[in-house]
């Protein structure tokens, strides 16, 4: 995705967010990254885009999700 000012590639987003390129592609395809645009088979992601929350993970108080009492 070189040359499109203000946008990053799937690879760059995956590196920044600590997820796989496949996962970033899914975020784009699901419309979960505002401003992401498709160009052929590639996506252009706004460089200031934040990582979408993952609905598969539930936030728990205390962080671990385990009750060790």
PyMOL Python script that loads the backbone (N, CA, C, O; Angstrom):
from pymol import cmd

cmd.read_pdbstr("""\
ATOM      1  N   UNK A   1       0.836  -1.177   0.000  1.00  0.00           N
ATOM      2  CA  UNK A   1       0.000   0.000   0.000  1.00  0.00           C
ATOM      3  C   UNK A   1       0.884   1.246   0.000  1.00  0.00           C
ATOM      4  O   UNK A   1       0.486   2.288   0.520  1.00  0.00           O
ATOM      5  N   UNK A   2       2.035   1.148  -0.558  1.00  0.00           N
ATOM      6  CA  UNK A   2       2.915   2.311  -0.617  1.00  0.00           C
ATOM      7  C   UNK A   2       2.317   3.376  -1.503  1.00  0.00           C
ATOM      8  O   UNK A   2       1.690   3.076  -2.519  1.00  0.00           O
ATOM      9  N   UNK A   3       2.513   4.627  -1.113  1.00  0.00           N
ATOM     10  CA  UNK A   3       2.124   5.719  -1.975  1.00  0.00           C
ATOM     11  C   UNK A   3       0.776   6.347  -1.683  1.00  0.00           C
ATOM     12  O   UNK A   3       0.474   7.399  -2.246  1.00  0.00           O
ATOM     13  N   UNK A   4      -0.038   5.764  -0.841  1.00  0.00           N
ATOM     14  CA  UNK A   4      -1.321   6.381  -0.516  1.00  0.00           C
ATOM     15  C   UNK A   4      -1.147   7.103   0.814  1.00  0.00           C
ATOM     16  O   UNK A   4      -1.136   6.488   1.881  1.00  0.00           O
ATOM     17  N   UNK A   5      -1.012   8.396   0.724  1.00  0.00           N
ATOM     18  CA  UNK A   5      -0.736   9.201   1.910  1.00  0.00           C
ATOM     19  C   UNK A   5      -1.910   9.133   2.889  1.00  0.00           C
ATOM     20  O   UNK A   5      -3.070   9.269   2.500  1.00  0.00           O
ATOM     21  N   UNK A   6      -1.586   8.923   4.151  1.00  0.00           N
ATOM     22  CA  UNK A   6      -2.608   8.874   5.187  1.00  0.00           C
ATOM     23  C   UNK A   6      -3.196   7.495   5.427  1.00  0.00           C
ATOM     24  O   UNK A   6      -4.089   7.341   6.259  1.00  0.00           O
ATOM     25  N   UNK A   7      -2.703   6.482   4.704  1.00  0.00           N
ATOM     26  CA  UNK A   7      -3.214   5.125   4.842  1.00  0.00           C
ATOM     27  C   UNK A   7      -2.076   4.148   5.090  1.00  0.00           C
ATOM     28  O   UNK A   7      -0.930   4.403   4.718  1.00  0.00           O
ATOM     29  N   UNK A   8      -2.404   3.025   5.724  1.00  0.00           N
ATOM     30  CA  UNK A   8      -1.439   1.956   5.953  1.00  0.00           C
ATOM     31  C   UNK A   8      -1.996   0.662   5.364  1.00  0.00           C
ATOM     32  O   UNK A   8      -3.181   0.566   5.045  1.00  0.00           O
ATOM     33  N   UNK A   9      -1.124  -0.319   5.230  1.00  0.00           N
ATOM     34  CA  UNK A   9      -1.510  -1.612   4.664  1.00  0.00           C
ATOM     35  C   UNK A   9      -2.025  -2.544   5.759  1.00  0.00           C
ATOM     36  O   UNK A   9      -1.913  -2.256   6.951  1.00  0.00           O
ATOM     37  N   UNK A  10      -2.585  -3.655   5.327  1.00  0.00           N
ATOM     38  CA  UNK A  10      -3.008  -4.713   6.253  1.00  0.00           C
ATOM     39  C   UNK A  10      -1.804  -5.167   7.078  1.00  0.00           C
ATOM     40  O   UNK A  10      -1.913  -5.365   8.289  1.00  0.00           O
ATOM     41  N   UNK A  11      -0.676  -5.329   6.427  1.00  0.00           N
ATOM     42  CA  UNK A  11       0.532  -5.791   7.118  1.00  0.00           C
ATOM     43  C   UNK A  11       0.945  -4.821   8.221  1.00  0.00           C
ATOM     44  O   UNK A  11       1.251  -5.242   9.337  1.00  0.00           O
ATOM     45  N   UNK A  12       0.955  -3.528   7.916  1.00  0.00           N
ATOM     46  CA  UNK A  12       1.336  -2.519   8.909  1.00  0.00           C
ATOM     47  C   UNK A  12       0.338  -2.497  10.067  1.00  0.00           C
ATOM     48  O   UNK A  12       0.741  -2.413  11.227  1.00  0.00           O
ATOM     49  N   UNK A  13      -0.956  -2.569   9.762  1.00  0.00           N
ATOM     50  CA  UNK A  13      -1.978  -2.581  10.821  1.00  0.00           C
ATOM     51  C   UNK A  13      -1.825  -3.811  11.709  1.00  0.00           C
ATOM     52  O   UNK A  13      -1.955  -3.710  12.929  1.00  0.00           O
ATOM     53  N   UNK A  14      -1.553  -4.963  11.119  1.00  0.00           N
ATOM     54  CA  UNK A  14      -1.403  -6.185  11.916  1.00  0.00           C
ATOM     55  C   UNK A  14      -0.203  -6.076  12.851  1.00  0.00           C
ATOM     56  O   UNK A  14      -0.251  -6.557  13.983  1.00  0.00           O
ATOM     57  N   UNK A  15       0.865  -5.448  12.383  1.00  0.00           N
ATOM     58  CA  UNK A  15       2.053  -5.243  13.215  1.00  0.00           C
ATOM     59  C   UNK A  15       1.736  -4.292  14.371  1.00  0.00           C
ATOM     60  O   UNK A  15       2.081  -4.566  15.520  1.00  0.00           O
ATOM     61  N   UNK A  16       1.082  -3.183  14.060  1.00  0.00           N
ATOM     62  CA  UNK A  16       0.751  -2.184  15.091  1.00  0.00           C
ATOM     63  C   UNK A  16      -0.203  -2.735  16.142  1.00  0.00           C
ATOM     64  O   UNK A  16      -0.053  -2.439  17.328  1.00  0.00           O
ATOM     65  N   UNK A  17      -1.180  -3.532  15.721  1.00  0.00           N
ATOM     66  CA  UNK A  17      -2.225  -4.009  16.621  1.00  0.00           C
ATOM     67  C   UNK A  17      -1.921  -5.360  17.256  1.00  0.00           C
ATOM     68  O   UNK A  17      -2.641  -5.793  18.156  1.00  0.00           O
ATOM     69  N   UNK A  18      -0.865  -6.035  16.800  1.00  0.00           N
ATOM     70  CA  UNK A  18      -0.490  -7.317  17.382  1.00  0.00           C
ATOM     71  C   UNK A  18      -1.450  -8.451  17.041  1.00  0.00           C
ATOM     72  O   UNK A  18      -1.665  -9.349  17.855  1.00  0.00           O
ATOM     73  N   UNK A  19      -2.024  -8.412  15.846  1.00  0.00           N
ATOM     74  CA  UNK A  19      -2.915  -9.479  15.383  1.00  0.00           C
ATOM     75  C   UNK A  19      -2.444  -9.930  14.003  1.00  0.00           C
ATOM     76  O   UNK A  19      -1.577  -9.300  13.398  1.00  0.00           O
ATOM     77  N   UNK A  20      -3.016 -11.015  13.516  1.00  0.00           N
ATOM     78  CA  UNK A  20      -2.605 -11.528  12.207  1.00  0.00           C
ATOM     79  C   UNK A  20      -3.148 -10.658  11.076  1.00  0.00           C
ATOM     80  O   UNK A  20      -4.112  -9.914  11.253  1.00  0.00           O
ATOM     81  N   UNK A  21      -2.515 -10.766   9.923  1.00  0.00           N
ATOM     82  CA  UNK A  21      -2.996 -10.061   8.736  1.00  0.00           C
ATOM     83  C   UNK A  21      -4.399 -10.546   8.376  1.00  0.00           C
ATOM     84  O   UNK A  21      -5.240  -9.761   7.939  1.00  0.00           O
ATOM     85  N   UNK A  22      -4.639 -11.820   8.559  1.00  0.00           N
ATOM     86  CA  UNK A  22      -5.961 -12.400   8.281  1.00  0.00           C
ATOM     87  C   UNK A  22      -7.036 -11.736   9.144  1.00  0.00           C
ATOM     88  O   UNK A  22      -8.133 -11.445   8.666  1.00  0.00           O
ATOM     89  N   UNK A  23      -6.714 -11.499  10.418  1.00  0.00           N
ATOM     90  CA  UNK A  23      -7.683 -10.877  11.331  1.00  0.00           C
ATOM     91  C   UNK A  23      -7.984  -9.439  10.899  1.00  0.00           C
ATOM     92  O   UNK A  23      -9.138  -9.009  10.929  1.00  0.00           O
ATOM     93  N   UNK A  24      -6.952  -8.702  10.501  1.00  0.00           N
ATOM     94  CA  UNK A  24      -7.164  -7.328  10.041  1.00  0.00           C
ATOM     95  C   UNK A  24      -8.028  -7.340   8.784  1.00  0.00           C
ATOM     96  O   UNK A  24      -8.906  -6.492   8.625  1.00  0.00           O
ATOM     97  N   UNK A  25      -7.784  -8.290   7.899  1.00  0.00           N
ATOM     98  CA  UNK A  25      -8.597  -8.430   6.688  1.00  0.00           C
ATOM     99  C   UNK A  25     -10.063  -8.672   7.058  1.00  0.00           C
ATOM    100  O   UNK A  25     -10.965  -8.115   6.434  1.00  0.00           O
ATOM    101  N   UNK A  26     -10.292  -9.501   8.070  1.00  0.00           N
ATOM    102  CA  UNK A  26     -11.658  -9.758   8.526  1.00  0.00           C
ATOM    103  C   UNK A  26     -12.296  -8.486   9.082  1.00  0.00           C
ATOM    104  O   UNK A  26     -13.454  -8.191   8.790  1.00  0.00           O
ATOM    105  N   UNK A  27     -11.540  -7.735   9.883  1.00  0.00           N
ATOM    106  CA  UNK A  27     -12.059  -6.466  10.413  1.00  0.00           C
ATOM    107  C   UNK A  27     -12.522  -5.570   9.261  1.00  0.00           C
ATOM    108  O   UNK A  27     -13.602  -4.981   9.319  1.00  0.00           O
ATOM    109  N   UNK A  28     -11.706  -5.475   8.228  1.00  0.00           N
ATOM    110  CA  UNK A  28     -12.048  -4.631   7.077  1.00  0.00           C
ATOM    111  C   UNK A  28     -13.293  -5.147   6.371  1.00  0.00           C
ATOM    112  O   UNK A  28     -14.208  -4.377   6.078  1.00  0.00           O
ATOM    113  N   UNK A  29     -13.330  -6.445   6.098  1.00  0.00           N
ATOM    114  CA  UNK A  29     -14.455  -7.043   5.381  1.00  0.00           C
ATOM    115  C   UNK A  29     -15.763  -6.902   6.155  1.00  0.00           C
ATOM    116  O   UNK A  29     -16.832  -6.790   5.554  1.00  0.00           O
ATOM    117  N   UNK A  30     -15.683  -6.908   7.480  1.00  0.00           N
ATOM    118  CA  UNK A  30     -16.870  -6.774   8.330  1.00  0.00           C
ATOM    119  C   UNK A  30     -17.272  -5.315   8.531  1.00  0.00           C
ATOM    120  O   UNK A  30     -18.290  -5.035   9.164  1.00  0.00           O
ATOM    121  N   UNK A  31     -16.478  -4.384   7.996  1.00  0.00           N
ATOM    122  CA  UNK A  31     -16.793  -2.965   8.144  1.00  0.00           C
ATOM    123  C   UNK A  31     -16.494  -2.414   9.521  1.00  0.00           C
ATOM    124  O   UNK A  31     -17.092  -1.419   9.931  1.00  0.00           O
ATOM    125  N   UNK A  32     -15.579  -3.043  10.244  1.00  0.00           N
ATOM    126  CA  UNK A  32     -15.289  -2.646  11.619  1.00  0.00           C
ATOM    127  C   UNK A  32     -14.174  -1.622  11.743  1.00  0.00           C
ATOM    128  O   UNK A  32     -13.849  -1.190  12.850  1.00  0.00           O
ATOM    129  N   UNK A  33     -13.578  -1.223  10.606  1.00  0.00           N
ATOM    130  CA  UNK A  33     -12.547  -0.186  10.626  1.00  0.00           C
ATOM    131  C   UNK A  33     -13.076   0.994   9.820  1.00  0.00           C
ATOM    132  O   UNK A  33     -13.081   0.957   8.590  1.00  0.00           O
ATOM    133  N   UNK A  34     -13.519   2.039  10.512  1.00  0.00           N
ATOM    134  CA  UNK A  34     -14.057   3.207   9.806  1.00  0.00           C
ATOM    135  C   UNK A  34     -13.023   3.812   8.855  1.00  0.00           C
ATOM    136  O   UNK A  34     -11.869   4.019   9.232  1.00  0.00           O
ATOM    137  N   UNK A  35     -13.439   4.088   7.639  1.00  0.00           N
ATOM    138  CA  UNK A  35     -12.566   4.728   6.666  1.00  0.00           C
ATOM    139  C   UNK A  35     -11.723   3.783   5.839  1.00  0.00           C
ATOM    140  O   UNK A  35     -11.027   4.225   4.926  1.00  0.00           O
ATOM    141  N   UNK A  36     -11.767   2.472   6.137  1.00  0.00           N
ATOM    142  CA  UNK A  36     -10.999   1.507   5.347  1.00  0.00           C
ATOM    143  C   UNK A  36     -11.617   1.404   3.953  1.00  0.00           C
ATOM    144  O   UNK A  36     -12.837   1.345   3.806  1.00  0.00           O
ATOM    145  N   UNK A  37     -10.756   1.383   2.935  1.00  0.00           N
ATOM    146  CA  UNK A  37     -11.221   1.321   1.548  1.00  0.00           C
ATOM    147  C   UNK A  37     -10.571   0.156   0.835  1.00  0.00           C
ATOM    148  O   UNK A  37      -9.402  -0.156   1.061  1.00  0.00           O
ATOM    149  N   UNK A  38     -11.334  -0.476  -0.021  1.00  0.00           N
ATOM    150  CA  UNK A  38     -10.816  -1.609  -0.786  1.00  0.00           C
ATOM    151  C   UNK A  38     -10.382  -1.137  -2.162  1.00  0.00           C
ATOM    152  O   UNK A  38     -11.101  -0.405  -2.842  1.00  0.00           O
ATOM    153  N   UNK A  39      -9.191  -1.570  -2.560  1.00  0.00           N
ATOM    154  CA  UNK A  39      -8.647  -1.284  -3.886  1.00  0.00           C
ATOM    155  C   UNK A  39      -8.259  -2.613  -4.501  1.00  0.00           C
ATOM    156  O   UNK A  39      -7.190  -3.148  -4.208  1.00  0.00           O
ATOM    157  N   UNK A  40      -9.120  -3.150  -5.354  1.00  0.00           N
ATOM    158  CA  UNK A  40      -8.863  -4.468  -5.922  1.00  0.00           C
ATOM    159  C   UNK A  40      -8.944  -5.516  -4.833  1.00  0.00           C
ATOM    160  O   UNK A  40      -9.994  -5.692  -4.214  1.00  0.00           O
ATOM    161  N   UNK A  41      -7.836  -6.219  -4.590  1.00  0.00           N
ATOM    162  CA  UNK A  41      -7.802  -7.232  -3.535  1.00  0.00           C
ATOM    163  C   UNK A  41      -7.123  -6.728  -2.275  1.00  0.00           C
ATOM    164  O   UNK A  41      -6.921  -7.502  -1.339  1.00  0.00           O
ATOM    165  N   UNK A  42      -6.769  -5.461  -2.226  1.00  0.00           N
ATOM    166  CA  UNK A  42      -6.075  -4.890  -1.071  1.00  0.00           C
ATOM    167  C   UNK A  42      -6.962  -3.898  -0.332  1.00  0.00           C
ATOM    168  O   UNK A  42      -7.935  -3.382  -0.881  1.00  0.00           O
ATOM    169  N   UNK A  43      -6.610  -3.645   0.912  1.00  0.00           N
ATOM    170  CA  UNK A  43      -7.308  -2.660   1.729  1.00  0.00           C
ATOM    171  C   UNK A  43      -6.363  -1.531   2.081  1.00  0.00           C
ATOM    172  O   UNK A  43      -5.170  -1.749   2.290  1.00  0.00           O
ATOM    173  N   UNK A  44      -6.899  -0.325   2.144  1.00  0.00           N
ATOM    174  CA  UNK A  44      -6.168   0.844   2.632  1.00  0.00           C
ATOM    175  C   UNK A  44      -6.849   1.247   3.934  1.00  0.00           C
ATOM    176  O   UNK A  44      -8.050   1.516   3.963  1.00  0.00           O
ATOM    177  N   UNK A  45      -6.071   1.283   5.004  1.00  0.00           N
ATOM    178  CA  UNK A  45      -6.597   1.562   6.337  1.00  0.00           C
ATOM    179  C   UNK A  45      -6.079   2.918   6.785  1.00  0.00           C
ATOM    180  O   UNK A  45      -4.878   3.172   6.690  1.00  0.00           O
ATOM    181  N   UNK A  46      -6.949   3.797   7.271  1.00  0.00           N
ATOM    182  CA  UNK A  46      -6.470   5.101   7.741  1.00  0.00           C
ATOM    183  C   UNK A  46      -5.376   4.916   8.792  1.00  0.00           C
ATOM    184  O   UNK A  46      -5.508   4.086   9.691  1.00  0.00           O
ATOM    185  N   UNK A  47      -4.294   5.693   8.676  1.00  0.00           N
ATOM    186  CA  UNK A  47      -3.161   5.489   9.576  1.00  0.00           C
ATOM    187  C   UNK A  47      -3.490   5.788  11.030  1.00  0.00           C
ATOM    188  O   UNK A  47      -2.764   5.353  11.923  1.00  0.00           O
ATOM    189  N   UNK A  48      -4.572   6.522  11.288  1.00  0.00           N
ATOM    190  CA  UNK A  48      -4.946   6.817  12.670  1.00  0.00           C
ATOM    191  C   UNK A  48      -6.048   5.887  13.184  1.00  0.00           C
ATOM    192  O   UNK A  48      -6.595   6.119  14.262  1.00  0.00           O
ATOM    193  N   UNK A  49      -6.378   4.840  12.429  1.00  0.00           N
ATOM    194  CA  UNK A  49      -7.427   3.899  12.837  1.00  0.00           C
ATOM    195  C   UNK A  49      -6.992   3.144  14.083  1.00  0.00           C
ATOM    196  O   UNK A  49      -5.825   2.783  14.237  1.00  0.00           O
ATOM    197  N   UNK A  50      -7.954   2.913  14.969  1.00  0.00           N
ATOM    198  CA  UNK A  50      -7.687   2.151  16.179  1.00  0.00           C
ATOM    199  C   UNK A  50      -8.151   0.715  15.992  1.00  0.00           C
ATOM    200  O   UNK A  50      -9.058   0.433  15.208  1.00  0.00           O
ATOM    201  N   UNK A  51      -7.513  -0.184  16.726  1.00  0.00           N
ATOM    202  CA  UNK A  51      -7.871  -1.593  16.653  1.00  0.00           C
ATOM    203  C   UNK A  51      -9.296  -1.781  17.167  1.00  0.00           C
ATOM    204  O   UNK A  51      -9.618  -1.330  18.266  1.00  0.00           O
ATOM    205  N   UNK A  52     -10.154  -2.444  16.385  1.00  0.00           N
ATOM    206  CA  UNK A  52     -11.519  -2.702  16.856  1.00  0.00           C
ATOM    207  C   UNK A  52     -11.504  -3.665  18.043  1.00  0.00           C
ATOM    208  O   UNK A  52     -10.611  -4.503  18.160  1.00  0.00           O
ATOM    209  N   UNK A  53     -12.494  -3.537  18.914  1.00  0.00           N
ATOM    210  CA  UNK A  53     -12.591  -4.480  20.025  1.00  0.00           C
ATOM    211  C   UNK A  53     -12.981  -5.843  19.461  1.00  0.00           C
ATOM    212  O   UNK A  53     -13.602  -5.938  18.403  1.00  0.00           O
ATOM    213  N   UNK A  54     -12.613  -6.875  20.173  1.00  0.00           N
ATOM    214  CA  UNK A  54     -12.893  -8.233  19.726  1.00  0.00           C
ATOM    215  C   UNK A  54     -14.103  -8.763  20.488  1.00  0.00           C
ATOM    216  O   UNK A  54     -14.006  -9.008  21.690  1.00  0.00           O
ATOM    217  N   UNK A  55     -15.237  -8.945  19.819  1.00  0.00           N
ATOM    218  CA  UNK A  55     -16.443  -9.388  20.528  1.00  0.00           C
ATOM    219  C   UNK A  55     -16.326 -10.807  21.084  1.00  0.00           C
ATOM    220  O   UNK A  55     -17.151 -11.220  21.899  1.00  0.00           O
ATOM    221  N   UNK A  56     -15.312 -11.553  20.654  1.00  0.00           N
ATOM    222  CA  UNK A  56     -15.125 -12.913  21.163  1.00  0.00           C
ATOM    223  C   UNK A  56     -14.571 -12.908  22.578  1.00  0.00           C
ATOM    224  O   UNK A  56     -14.675 -13.908  23.289  1.00  0.00           O
ATOM    225  N   UNK A  57     -13.978 -11.782  22.998  1.00  0.00           N
ATOM    226  CA  UNK A  57     -13.383 -11.696  24.326  1.00  0.00           C
ATOM    227  C   UNK A  57     -14.252 -10.812  25.199  1.00  0.00           C
ATOM    228  O   UNK A  57     -14.630  -9.712  24.796  1.00  0.00           O
ATOM    229  N   UNK A  58     -14.563 -11.279  26.372  1.00  0.00           N
ATOM    230  CA  UNK A  58     -15.376 -10.509  27.297  1.00  0.00           C
ATOM    231  C   UNK A  58     -14.464  -9.837  28.316  1.00  0.00           C
ATOM    232  O   UNK A  58     -13.555 -10.460  28.864  1.00  0.00           O
ATOM    233  N   UNK A  59     -14.718  -8.577  28.554  1.00  0.00           N
ATOM    234  CA  UNK A  59     -13.967  -7.858  29.578  1.00  0.00           C
ATOM    235  C   UNK A  59     -14.459  -8.325  30.941  1.00  0.00           C
ATOM    236  O   UNK A  59     -15.661  -8.376  31.197  1.00  0.00           O
ATOM    237  N   UNK A  60     -13.515  -8.665  31.808  1.00  0.00           N
ATOM    238  CA  UNK A  60     -13.878  -9.100  33.148  1.00  0.00           C
ATOM    239  C   UNK A  60     -13.194  -8.218  34.167  1.00  0.00           C
ATOM    240  O   UNK A  60     -12.105  -7.697  33.928  1.00  0.00           O
ATOM    241  N   UNK A  61     -13.835  -8.057  35.293  1.00  0.00           N
ATOM    242  CA  UNK A  61     -13.234  -7.277  36.364  1.00  0.00           C
ATOM    243  C   UNK A  61     -12.093  -8.089  36.948  1.00  0.00           C
ATOM    244  O   UNK A  61     -12.251  -9.282  37.205  1.00  0.00           O
ATOM    245  N   UNK A  62     -10.959  -7.468  37.160  1.00  0.00           N
ATOM    246  CA  UNK A  62      -9.807  -8.173  37.693  1.00  0.00           C
ATOM    247  C   UNK A  62      -8.894  -8.705  36.613  1.00  0.00           C
ATOM    248  O   UNK A  62      -7.762  -9.089  36.906  1.00  0.00           O
ATOM    249  N   UNK A  63      -9.343  -8.739  35.389  1.00  0.00           N
ATOM    250  CA  UNK A  63      -8.485  -9.079  34.273  1.00  0.00           C
ATOM    251  C   UNK A  63      -8.359 -10.542  33.940  1.00  0.00           C
ATOM    252  O   UNK A  63      -8.205 -10.871  32.764  1.00  0.00           O
ATOM    253  N   UNK A  64      -8.415 -11.450  34.908  1.00  0.00           N
ATOM    254  CA  UNK A  64      -8.159 -12.846  34.609  1.00  0.00           C
ATOM    255  C   UNK A  64      -9.379 -13.648  34.228  1.00  0.00           C
ATOM    256  O   UNK A  64      -9.286 -14.598  33.451  1.00  0.00           O
ATOM    257  N   UNK A  65     -10.519 -13.274  34.765  1.00  0.00           N
ATOM    258  CA  UNK A  65     -11.718 -14.018  34.463  1.00  0.00           C
ATOM    259  C   UNK A  65     -11.892 -15.269  35.304  1.00  0.00           C
ATOM    260  O   UNK A  65     -12.834 -16.031  35.086  1.00  0.00           O
ATOM    261  N   UNK A  66     -10.998 -15.497  36.266  1.00  0.00           N
ATOM    262  CA  UNK A  66     -11.075 -16.678  37.109  1.00  0.00           C
ATOM    263  C   UNK A  66     -11.370 -16.270  38.544  1.00  0.00           C
ATOM    264  O   UNK A  66     -10.870 -15.252  39.023  1.00  0.00           O
ATOM    265  N   UNK A  67     -12.170 -17.054  39.218  1.00  0.00           N
ATOM    266  CA  UNK A  67     -12.450 -16.831  40.627  1.00  0.00           C
ATOM    267  C   UNK A  67     -11.706 -17.914  41.390  1.00  0.00           C
ATOM    268  O   UNK A  67     -12.099 -19.080  41.359  1.00  0.00           O
ATOM    269  N   UNK A  68     -10.645 -17.539  42.069  1.00  0.00           N
ATOM    270  CA  UNK A  68      -9.777 -18.520  42.724  1.00  0.00           C
ATOM    271  C   UNK A  68     -10.078 -18.670  44.212  1.00  0.00           C
ATOM    272  O   UNK A  68      -9.191 -19.032  44.985  1.00  0.00           O
ATOM    273  N   UNK A  69     -11.287 -18.405  44.615  1.00  0.00           N
ATOM    274  CA  UNK A  69     -11.628 -18.556  46.039  1.00  0.00           C
ATOM    275  C   UNK A  69     -11.865 -19.976  46.409  1.00  0.00           C
ATOM    276  O   UNK A  69     -12.161 -20.272  47.566  1.00  0.00           O
TER     277      UNK A  69
END
""", "prot")
cmd.dss("prot")
cmd.show_as("cartoon", "prot")
cmd.util.cbc("prot")
cmd.orient("prot")
